[in-house]
Amino acid sequence: MKQESNTIEVPQEEETMGDEENEIAEVPDDEEESSESFESGPGSCGNYATYTLTDAGTLTISGEGVIYIDCFKSNKKIKKVVIKSGITSISDNAFAYCTNLTSITIPSSVTSIGKMAFDDCSSLTSITIPSSEKSIGEMAFSGCSSLTSITIPSSVTSIGEYAFVYCNSLTSITIPSSVTSIGAYAFHECSRLTNVYYTGSKTQWENIWISSFNSDLTSANITYFGFFAPVISLTYNASAGGNTIKWAKTGIATGYQIYRKAYGESSYTKIKSTTSLSYTDTTAKSDTTYYYKVRPYYEIANGTYIYGEFSSAKSILNGMNKLNGVWGIMSTMSARTATPAWRRTSGAGGISRTVL
């Protein structure tokens, strides 16, 4: 890995940090109170975002756009947060010092998590970071002292400074091969961190720029999975009556997940988990275009998985290559300037060919 020794690189637009002898700025003991007292019931938390907070402490946020800066800061009533699809950004300090918050679900519509968004949420035990997230912001989860494990999605390319500082219950973390930089102090004072699961190879890990004061990360046991995004092929299997997806083995994967969506659908659905290197989808409807993608996984414990990156999606018009070489014939004839015409007829293939 590429690791600094005595200096820390800081982007030009950011202020320079102090000497390494300086102590990390501590969170003041007298936590700042939230600017608004939230009662149970509905309210506004953004220009187009609203919330409801039940007496049991479940906060549900819906609507669109951004959650305000400091919106729920220091709120001791919140125990669980559910953010609905449509919210795109969690602003700085949005949930900072919510010390009774134990879990949060973030949808894939969220692409930005601000600085200190969950700072000092000391009861937070689980969080799902969406695959839409590109980076983990500065101090995003600092002081989340009850977090025991976390999975960084393969969309993330950088982990910011102090991102997980003082997460002293953290024992394992999954880092994808997409990460190229880890900021200073990102895993400082994570003294219980024992297992790092890295989806790439050892060579890729050594090329990550890891800034200073991350010895708890670099001294942990690192498992290299050597995953790479599978390259898939698609054909129509006439005898089975479905689309066949094939791919090659990637790294030390123990299985693969196949996802599919039909033309016009907005999201993919998992249709199969398999240990094989191929799968025939017999549930696809005829004369419908489908998109497929595959990702590898490794089961590290009963029900606990490490996932690799998705393949590039490929599409196929199901049932339209039932006639052997039909599209190849079209391509060849076009090259000869002949114009093929097609008409639907009755019969097994449902299509006949006429050259004009």
ROPAPA-93605 format. One line per 3 residues: their letters; for each residue x negated, y negated, z negated of C-alpha. Coordinates in nm, 2 decimals. Each point is the difference from the previous one (the first is absolute). Layout:
N
A	X/Y/Z  ...
END
This chain:
356
MKQ	0.00/0.00/0.00  -0.11/-0.36/0.05  -0.02/-0.15/-0.35
ESN	-0.14/-0.33/-0.12  -0.25/-0.02/-0.28  -0.02/-0.35/-0.14
TIE	0.21/-0.22/0.22  0.36/-0.01/0.11  0.11/-0.11/0.34
VPQ	0.30/-0.24/0.00  0.18/-0.11/0.32  -0.07/-0.36/0.08
EEE	0.35/-0.12/-0.07  -0.02/0.13/-0.36  -0.19/-0.15/-0.29
TMG	-0.33/0.16/-0.10  0.00/0.22/-0.31  -0.23/-0.05/-0.29
DEE	-0.31/0.20/-0.09  0.03/0.36/-0.09  -0.08/-0.07/-0.36
NEI	0.33/-0.20/-0.03  0.28/0.18/-0.16  0.33/0.07/0.18
AEV	0.26/-0.25/-0.08  0.23/0.15/-0.26  0.38/-0.02/0.02
PDD	0.10/-0.24/-0.28  0.17/0.16/-0.30  0.28/-0.25/0.01
EEE	0.17/0.12/0.32  0.18/-0.28/0.19  0.37/0.03/-0.03
SSE	0.20/0.03/0.32  0.14/-0.33/0.13  0.36/0.14/0.00
SFE	0.19/0.22/-0.24  0.16/0.28/0.20  0.32/0.14/-0.13
SGP	0.15/0.33/0.11  0.20/-0.05/0.32  -0.06/-0.16/0.34
GSC	-0.23/-0.28/0.08  -0.23/-0.14/0.27  -0.37/0.08/0.03
GNY	-0.08/-0.14/0.34  0.15/-0.21/0.28  0.17/0.31/0.14
ATY	-0.06/0.24/-0.29  0.23/0.09/-0.29  -0.03/0.23/-0.30
TLT	0.21/0.18/-0.26  -0.13/0.10/-0.34  0.19/0.25/-0.20
DAG	0.02/0.03/-0.37  -0.21/0.31/0.03  -0.28/-0.20/0.15
TLT	0.02/0.11/0.37  -0.07/-0.29/0.23  0.12/0.04/0.36
ISG	-0.11/-0.26/0.26  0.16/-0.02/0.34  0.02/-0.24/0.29
EGV	-0.28/-0.13/0.23  -0.33/-0.18/-0.02  -0.21/-0.10/-0.29
IYI	0.03/0.05/-0.38  -0.08/-0.33/-0.17  -0.33/-0.06/-0.17
DCF	0.02/0.07/-0.38  0.36/0.10/0.05  0.02/0.28/-0.26
KSN	-0.32/-0.08/-0.19  -0.01/0.10/-0.36  0.35/0.14/0.01
KKI	0.02/0.26/-0.28  0.34/0.14/0.10  -0.11/0.16/0.33
KKV	-0.09/0.37/-0.02  0.05/0.11/0.35  -0.01/-0.18/0.34
VIK	0.16/0.11/0.32  -0.07/-0.22/0.30  0.22/0.05/0.30
SGI	-0.10/0.00/0.36  0.00/-0.35/0.15  -0.23/-0.16/-0.26
TSI	-0.33/-0.08/0.17  -0.22/-0.16/-0.26  -0.06/0.02/-0.38
SDN	-0.16/-0.34/-0.10  -0.27/-0.07/-0.25  0.08/0.08/-0.36
AFA	0.35/0.12/0.09  0.00/0.28/-0.26  -0.31/-0.10/-0.21
YCT	0.02/0.08/-0.37  0.32/0.21/0.03  -0.13/0.22/-0.27
NLT	0.30/0.23/-0.02  0.01/0.07/0.38  -0.07/0.38/0.05
SIT	0.06/0.06/0.37  0.06/-0.19/0.33  0.10/0.11/0.35
IPS	-0.12/-0.22/0.28  0.15/0.05/0.36  -0.19/0.01/0.32
SVT	0.14/-0.34/0.10  -0.24/-0.16/-0.26  -0.33/-0.10/0.17
SIG	-0.15/-0.22/-0.26  -0.06/0.03/-0.37  -0.13/-0.32/-0.16
KMA	-0.28/-0.06/-0.25  0.07/0.12/-0.35  0.34/0.12/0.11
FDD	0.01/0.28/-0.26  -0.28/-0.14/-0.23  0.01/0.14/-0.35
CSS	0.31/0.22/0.05  -0.13/0.22/-0.27  0.28/0.25/0.00
LTS	0.00/0.06/0.37  -0.05/0.37/0.06  0.08/0.04/0.37
ITI	0.02/-0.21/0.31  0.04/0.09/0.37  -0.19/-0.23/0.23
PSS	0.16/-0.01/0.35  -0.18/0.11/0.31  0.07/-0.35/0.14
EKS	-0.25/-0.16/-0.24  -0.33/-0.12/0.15  -0.19/-0.09/-0.31
IGE	0.01/0.02/-0.38  -0.01/-0.35/-0.13  -0.23/-0.15/-0.26
MAF	0.09/0.11/-0.35  0.32/0.15/0.14  0.01/0.28/-0.26
SGC	-0.26/-0.12/-0.25  0.08/0.10/-0.36  0.25/0.27/0.10
SSL	-0.14/0.21/-0.28  0.26/0.28/0.03  -0.06/0.08/0.36
TSI	-0.15/0.35/0.03  -0.02/0.05/0.37  0.06/-0.20/0.32
TIP	0.00/0.07/0.37  -0.11/-0.27/0.24  0.18/0.04/0.34
SSV	-0.19/0.04/0.32  0.11/-0.35/0.12  -0.22/-0.17/-0.26
TSI	-0.34/-0.13/0.12  -0.12/-0.18/-0.31  0.03/0.01/-0.38
GEY	-0.04/-0.34/-0.16  -0.21/-0.12/-0.28  0.12/0.10/-0.35
AFV	0.29/0.20/0.17  0.00/0.28/-0.27  -0.23/-0.15/-0.27
YCN	0.09/0.12/-0.35  0.21/0.29/0.13  -0.16/0.21/-0.27
SLT	0.25/0.29/0.03  -0.06/0.05/0.37  -0.14/0.35/0.05
SIT	0.03/0.04/0.38  0.04/-0.20/0.31  0.05/0.08/0.37
IPS	-0.18/-0.23/0.24  0.06/0.03/0.38  -0.27/-0.01/0.26
SVT	0.16/-0.33/0.13  -0.16/-0.19/-0.30  -0.31/-0.19/0.11
SIG	-0.06/-0.22/-0.31  0.05/0.01/-0.38  -0.04/-0.33/-0.19
AYA	-0.20/-0.07/-0.31  0.13/0.13/-0.33  0.29/0.18/0.19
FHE	-0.05/0.31/-0.22  -0.19/-0.16/-0.29  0.09/0.14/-0.35
CSR	0.18/0.30/0.16  -0.20/0.23/-0.24  0.23/0.30/0.04
LTN	-0.02/0.01/0.38  -0.13/0.35/0.08  0.13/0.09/0.34
VYY	-0.01/-0.20/0.32  0.17/0.17/0.30  -0.13/-0.15/0.32
TGS	0.18/0.10/0.32  -0.30/-0.06/0.22  -0.35/0.15/0.02
KTQ	-0.30/-0.07/-0.22  -0.16/-0.20/0.28  0.31/-0.22/0.02
WEN	-0.01/-0.05/-0.38  -0.36/-0.11/0.01  0.09/-0.27/0.26
IWI	0.26/-0.16/-0.23  -0.11/-0.34/-0.13  0.03/0.05/-0.38
SSF	-0.08/-0.32/-0.20  -0.16/-0.02/-0.34  0.14/0.13/-0.33
NSD	0.18/0.30/0.13  -0.21/0.27/-0.17  0.31/0.17/-0.14
LTS	0.11/0.07/0.35  -0.34/0.09/0.16  -0.09/0.23/-0.29
ANI	0.32/0.20/0.01  0.03/0.34/0.17  0.07/-0.08/0.37
TYF	0.18/0.26/0.22  -0.04/-0.06/0.37  0.29/0.14/0.20
GFF	-0.14/-0.08/0.35  0.35/-0.08/0.13  0.03/-0.16/0.34
APV	0.33/-0.09/0.17  0.11/0.31/0.20  0.03/-0.02/0.38
ISL	0.33/0.16/0.10  0.13/0.14/0.32  0.37/0.04/0.10
TYN	0.16/0.25/0.23  0.35/0.14/0.05  0.02/0.36/-0.09
ASA	0.27/0.14/0.23  0.01/0.35/-0.16  0.05/-0.15/-0.35
GGN	0.22/-0.29/0.11  -0.20/-0.28/-0.17  -0.29/-0.23/0.00
TIK	-0.34/0.15/-0.10  -0.25/-0.22/-0.18  -0.36/0.12/-0.03
WAK	-0.32/-0.14/-0.17  -0.34/0.11/-0.12  -0.11/0.06/-0.36
TGI	-0.12/-0.32/-0.18  -0.24/0.01/-0.29  0.09/0.23/-0.29
ATG	0.38/-0.05/0.05  0.21/0.28/-0.14  0.31/-0.11/0.19
YQI	0.17/-0.25/0.22  0.32/-0.21/0.01  0.19/-0.07/0.32
YRK	0.21/-0.31/0.03  0.25/-0.08/0.27  0.23/-0.28/0.12
AYG	0.24/-0.02/0.29  -0.01/-0.29/0.25  0.18/-0.29/-0.16
ESS	-0.06/0.11/-0.36  -0.19/-0.24/-0.22  -0.19/0.24/-0.22
YTK	-0.15/0.35/0.00  0.13/0.30/-0.19  -0.21/0.29/-0.12
IKS	0.13/0.32/0.17  -0.26/0.25/-0.10  -0.29/0.09/-0.23
TTS	-0.22/0.28/0.13  -0.33/0.17/-0.04  -0.02/0.08/0.38
LSY	-0.15/-0.21/0.27  0.32/-0.02/0.21  0.37/-0.03/-0.05
TDT	0.30/0.03/0.24  0.29/-0.23/-0.08  0.32/0.18/0.11
TAK	0.23/-0.25/-0.17  -0.07/-0.27/0.26  0.30/-0.09/0.22
SDT	-0.02/0.04/0.38  -0.06/-0.30/0.22  -0.12/-0.21/-0.30
TYY	-0.34/-0.16/-0.03  -0.18/0.09/-0.32  -0.32/-0.15/-0.16
YKV	-0.22/0.23/-0.22  -0.29/-0.06/-0.23  -0.20/0.23/-0.23
RPY	-0.21/-0.05/-0.31  -0.22/0.24/-0.20  0.02/0.07/-0.37
YEI	-0.19/0.18/-0.27  0.17/0.14/-0.32  -0.23/-0.08/-0.29
ANG	0.24/0.14/-0.26  0.35/0.14/-0.02  0.21/-0.27/0.17
TYI	-0.28/-0.26/0.03  -0.12/-0.08/0.35  -0.26/-0.21/0.17
YGE	0.11/-0.12/0.34  -0.21/-0.10/0.30  0.08/-0.24/0.28
FSS	0.29/0.04/0.25  -0.08/0.09/0.36  0.10/-0.24/0.27
AKS	0.36/0.05/0.09  0.09/0.18/0.32  0.33/0.03/0.17
ILN	0.18/0.26/0.22  0.34/0.01/0.17  0.14/0.32/-0.14
GMN	0.11/0.25/0.25  -0.10/-0.20/0.31  -0.30/0.22/0.08
KLN	0.20/0.32/0.01  -0.08/0.02/0.36  -0.36/0.12/0.03
GVW	-0.23/-0.29/0.10  0.29/-0.23/0.08  -0.18/-0.32/-0.10
GIM	-0.33/0.12/0.16  0.20/0.05/0.33  0.13/-0.36/-0.03
STM	-0.34/-0.14/-0.06  -0.16/0.20/0.30  0.28/-0.10/0.23
SAR	-0.02/-0.37/-0.10  -0.37/0.01/0.09  0.09/0.13/0.35
TAT	0.25/-0.29/0.03  0.29/0.24/0.00  0.30/-0.12/-0.21
PAW	0.16/0.27/-0.22  0.36/-0.03/-0.09  0.18/0.18/-0.27
RRT	0.36/0.10/-0.06  0.17/0.18/-0.28  0.16/0.33/0.09
SGA	0.14/0.29/-0.19  -0.24/0.29/-0.09  -0.28/0.08/-0.24
GGI	-0.22/-0.30/0.07  0.28/-0.25/0.06  -0.22/-0.18/0.26
SRT	-0.07/0.05/0.37  -0.27/-0.16/0.21  0.04/-0.16/0.34
VL	-0.28/-0.16/0.20  0.11/-0.30/0.20
END
